[in-house]
Amino acid sequence: MNTKRSSKTPASTEAQQPEGLLLPVPGLSYGVLDELLGYALRRAQNALYLDFYRATQGDDISPQRFAALVLVAENPGMRQGLLAQAMGLHRSGALRLTDWLTEQGWVERRDDPLDARSWGLHLTPNGRRRLSRIEQAVRAHDRALVLALGEGGSTLKTGLERLAWAATAAAQPVPAPGVTQGRKKPQQRAGSSKS
């Protein structure tokens, strides 16, 4: 029996296949889902991912990989932790993404000249060429989407950004009583009196 496993699993070598469209199924009741903004966004997200995948077919790229390439290109020397923060990823997710990009030869890790314990991410010449080609396809894909929306296309992005900020603010924890903006209320020392 051959127990040797390939070091590259399909998930690590190919952009994740997009899910199917979430088109309404005739005769199926969706109840409250039809009223929810989040569900409409999820339907749109699936459709956009499929269209992105079609527009970049053959490049083994996903929206997440594309975003990482752009961020590294625009911020040479950025640290992996900052990439994780910018993309809303856990450290392990950023590590896997960075490993994949370096395996492709699109990104390289270089020692930080100011801190020997750290390294930064840089696009390679191959990565720059690849990004240039992919960016052209993604821009054409985006222009087609905005055109398809007609007059509302130009304002949708602004509305979505406002929605993201509103949802982020709503998700922030409410400070406990006696705690203000990251600082705890000063506690009295034993034996001191209140005046």
MOHU-V159551 format. One record per helix or strand of 3 or more residues. SS is the DSSP state (h for helix, s for strand). FROM is the first residue (numbers start at 0). LEN is the number of residues. Records with the same first field share a line. If there is no record, write none. Layout:
BEGIN
SS=FROM-LEN + FROM-LEN
END
This chain:
BEGIN
h=9-4 + 30-5 + 36-19 + 62-12 + 79-8 + 90-13 + 124-47
s=106-6 + 114-9
END
